């Protein structure tokens, strides 16, 4: 696992769609900002952290069945640091 900095953000969504908050690597990390990050839902909970908050987490690249790669960390037990 590698330690990186990620941030919460609201992606562009279709009009009428429910607003969601996702997590992505910040610019300058060893992974592109377009890469999906799967982590604790606490990071994307707008009631706990403002959208745009940055966190330090440990991730590992993981392959999907279709061959694409995303970053994952244990969702419930892995600690994170608010920056």
Backbone bond lengths (Angstrom), bond angles and torsions (degrees), N, CA, C in turn:
res aa  C-N    CA-C-N  psi(-1)  N-CA   C-N-CA  omega(-1)  CA-C   N-CA-C  phi
1 X - - - 1.457 - - 1.522 108.53 -
2 X 1.318 115.43 149.18 1.451 121.68 -179.68 1.523 108.81 -124.85
3 X 1.316 116.40 143.37 1.461 121.95 179.35 1.528 109.29 -87.17
4 X 1.331 116.91 126.89 1.465 121.49 178.19 1.522 109.72 -136.60
5 X 1.330 114.94 168.02 1.463 121.73 175.37 1.524 107.80 -103.49
6 X 1.321 114.90 131.10 1.462 122.32 178.62 1.523 108.54 -125.62
7 X 1.330 116.03 167.34 1.466 120.76 177.21 1.513 109.90 -140.22
8 X 1.314 115.06 154.35 1.460 120.16 174.72 1.524 108.29 -88.45
9 X 1.337 116.14 148.38 1.464 120.73 179.68 1.519 109.64 -155.97
10 X 1.321 114.94 160.95 1.468 120.91 174.99 1.528 107.19 -104.63
11 X 1.325 117.51 117.25 1.463 119.66 178.46 1.522 110.59 -73.74
12 X 1.323 115.20 159.07 1.458 119.46 172.87 1.522 107.50 -67.14
13 X 1.317 116.35 128.94 1.462 120.58 -179.88 1.523 109.10 -128.93
14 X 1.309 115.60 162.38 1.458 120.60 179.05 1.524 110.25 -63.17
15 X 1.310 115.91 147.90 1.463 120.99 178.67 1.519 109.46 -57.60
16 X 1.307 116.48 134.97 1.452 122.00 179.87 1.516 113.52 90.84
17 X 1.326 116.38 -12.92 1.470 119.09 178.94 1.526 109.52 -75.94
18 X 1.308 116.02 150.34 1.466 120.62 178.77 1.530 109.53 -66.99
19 X 1.335 117.80 136.69 1.464 119.64 178.23 1.525 110.39 -68.21
20 X 1.314 115.35 136.87 1.454 120.12 178.05 1.520 109.27 -127.23
21 X 1.314 116.28 161.39 1.458 122.23 177.29 1.523 107.17 -121.17
22 X 1.327 115.83 128.85 1.456 121.98 179.06 1.524 109.82 -118.84
23 X 1.332 115.93 172.47 1.464 122.39 179.49 1.526 108.56 -120.52
24 X 1.340 116.75 138.02 1.465 121.62 178.28 1.525 109.68 -142.27
25 X 1.334 117.48 156.67 1.467 120.26 174.00 1.536 109.03 -66.64
26 X 1.319 117.87 145.94 1.465 120.15 174.98 1.523 109.40 -82.26
27 X 1.311 115.61 159.22 1.465 122.26 178.16 1.520 109.72 -55.28
28 X 1.329 117.03 139.86 1.453 121.28 177.33 1.515 114.22 94.37
29 X 1.330 117.36 -3.30 1.459 121.38 176.69 1.536 107.97 -86.29
30 X 1.330 118.09 167.71 1.462 119.60 -178.19 1.531 114.73 -71.44
31 X 1.336 117.87 2.80 1.456 122.14 179.82 1.525 108.58 -127.69
32 X 1.342 118.14 148.89 1.473 120.32 -178.65 1.530 112.13 -68.54
33 X 1.328 115.98 152.11 1.467 121.09 -179.90 1.520 111.67 -66.58
34 X 1.310 117.56 -14.21 1.467 121.87 179.78 1.520 112.67 -86.14
35 X 1.328 117.89 -5.47 1.466 121.09 -176.84 1.527 110.59 -77.86
36 X 1.333 116.14 135.33 1.467 121.62 176.85 1.525 110.33 -68.33
37 X 1.341 115.97 142.88 1.457 122.02 175.18 1.525 107.90 -123.71
38 X 1.318 116.60 124.51 1.464 122.63 176.50 1.519 107.31 -106.74
39 X 1.328 116.44 117.52 1.461 121.08 -175.96 1.526 109.56 -152.49
40 X 1.304 116.58 -171.59 1.456 121.82 -179.43 1.527 110.92 -55.19
41 X 1.312 116.37 136.22 1.466 121.13 176.77 1.522 111.81 -64.45
42 X 1.312 117.58 -16.97 1.467 120.96 179.05 1.533 111.07 -62.29
43 X 1.330 118.27 -31.22 1.458 121.11 -179.44 1.524 111.83 -68.04
44 X 1.322 116.86 -31.59 1.467 119.88 -178.34 1.525 112.62 -101.26
45 X 1.315 117.37 12.26 1.465 121.95 178.98 1.531 108.39 -84.75
46 X 1.339 116.73 105.33 1.466 121.65 -176.81 1.523 112.22 -63.59
47 X 1.317 118.17 -18.63 1.465 120.74 176.74 1.532 110.89 -75.45
48 X 1.324 116.91 -23.82 1.468 121.08 179.68 1.526 112.74 -96.41
49 X 1.340 116.39 -38.45 1.467 121.61 -175.48 1.522 109.33 -138.22
50 X 1.332 116.77 136.48 1.456 120.92 176.72 1.522 110.36 -62.81
51 X 1.334 116.10 147.59 1.456 120.06 174.41 1.526 107.33 -62.68
52 X 1.330 116.23 132.98 1.462 121.69 -176.33 1.519 112.49 103.50
53 X 1.328 116.99 -7.54 1.469 120.47 178.00 1.525 109.11 -64.15
54 X 1.327 115.36 141.21 1.461 121.10 177.52 1.522 110.03 -104.52
55 X 1.327 114.30 146.10 1.454 122.16 -177.09 1.525 109.50 -134.83
56 X 1.319 116.42 152.22 1.463 121.23 168.77 1.531 106.34 -104.87
57 X 1.335 114.95 124.76 1.462 121.06 178.88 1.526 109.21 -136.29
58 X 1.319 115.49 162.74 1.462 121.02 173.92 1.519 107.78 -103.09
59 X 1.336 115.53 130.23 1.460 121.45 -177.21 1.518 110.92 -130.55
60 X 1.318 114.09 164.87 1.458 119.66 170.22 1.522 107.46 -137.85
61 X 1.339 116.84 139.59 1.461 119.80 176.15 1.533 109.17 -65.48
62 X 1.327 116.33 137.10 1.455 122.73 -177.85 1.526 108.67 -133.84
63 X 1.317 116.35 138.03 1.469 121.03 -179.62 1.520 111.32 -94.50
64 X 1.322 115.05 138.07 1.461 121.52 172.20 1.527 108.29 -84.96
65 X 1.320 116.10 169.05 1.462 120.68 178.39 1.529 111.95 -60.91
66 X 1.340 116.80 -30.46 1.468 119.51 -179.37 1.530 112.83 -81.59
67 X 1.338 117.11 0.79 1.464 121.32 177.49 1.517 114.31 95.12
68 X 1.325 118.40 -12.32 1.468 120.02 178.16 1.524 109.98 -73.17
69 X 1.330 115.99 158.56 1.461 121.26 -176.10 1.518 110.58 -114.74
70 X 1.322 116.32 143.52 1.459 122.60 172.23 1.517 107.72 -137.63
71 X 1.325 116.85 169.47 1.460 122.06 178.91 1.515 108.72 -101.74
72 X 1.317 116.50 136.64 1.464 119.20 179.98 1.517 110.60 -134.48
73 X 1.309 113.97 154.34 1.452 123.30 174.47 1.519 106.41 -143.75
74 X 1.313 118.68 152.88 1.466 117.79 177.57 1.531 109.81 -54.17
75 X 1.301 117.90 124.03 1.463 122.23 -171.89 1.512 115.17 -66.40
76 X 1.289 118.92 -37.48 1.451 119.48 -169.69 1.514 114.91 -107.18
77 X 1.317 116.83 -26.98 1.470 118.37 -171.38 1.514 114.28 -108.21
78 X 1.317 118.65 -12.00 1.455 119.27 -173.60 1.530 111.40 -84.90
79 X 1.314 117.26 130.08 1.471 120.06 -179.32 1.531 112.15 -72.29
80 X 1.320 115.41 157.91 1.464 121.67 174.54 1.508 108.38 -138.31
81 X 1.330 115.20 159.02 1.464 121.15 -179.95 1.530 108.31 -117.35
82 X 1.314 117.46 128.30 1.464 122.12 175.52 1.527 107.55 -82.81
83 X 1.322 116.17 128.73 1.468 120.26 -178.84 1.521 111.63 -101.75
